[in-house]
Amino acid sequence: MKSIFMASLLLLGLAAAASNKSAGDVRCSSGSDERTLSIVAKGEGCELQYMKAGKTSTIASQNIGTEKCDNVLTKVEEKLISTGFTCE
């Protein structure tokens, strides 16, 4: 029963996080450790920027469209959640 409840919470968290992607940055935290994922328009495409420990790096890009940036953002966000981060 507890595992069903935890799985439900995880799914709700992922659904909420997915809806936040189009609204801007996704911020994840675990204690004082904070991470930010941002999809930034670049020409007709995008860059996915990841900020950790105050340093920003581009972890994905696409020349036309944003599908790759969206997919990588989702994967990184899921990984952070699975390691105990809370994302908004």
Secondary structure, DSSP 8 states (H G I E B T S, - for coil): -HHHHHHHHHHHHHHHHHHHHTTS-EEEEETTEEEEEEEEEETTEEEEEEEETTEEEEEEEESS-SHHHHHHHHHHHHHHHHTT-EE-
